[in-house]
Amino acid sequence: MPIPCFCGSLKAYRECCSLFIDDTWIPLSPEALMRSRYSAYAQAKMAYIVSTMCGPALEGFAVLTTEAWAKRVEWLRLIVIKARYSTRDSNQAIVEFKAYYREDGVEQCLHEKSLFLRFQGKWFYNSWVKPFH
């Protein structure tokens, strides 16, 4: 039986986020990139996480610390609330999402609006826009 994708798409992993993380396909939308980044976190695949970041997101990004954390938590589900392109620049988009995980037996939710930028046809995570509580 195929492994379901971590991103919650209801597709098999090998037919969804694996195409981006393990192969050479490029996500064509900021939402697809967000979903693949969640799947990469769920597997602690930091090389993919780093390769899909730019600007402020990369500044001070602690790869080893983040990898240890990603391995320690149990990834539960991703809910993409909204993905929208900038009305002024089609190379900018914001994705609002909730990423659920369990850490030390306690369910946590990271609720964020993230800015994604497209350079030469490829999307990158740039920064968070507004955290939610």
Disulfide bonds with the S-S distance in Angstrom:
none
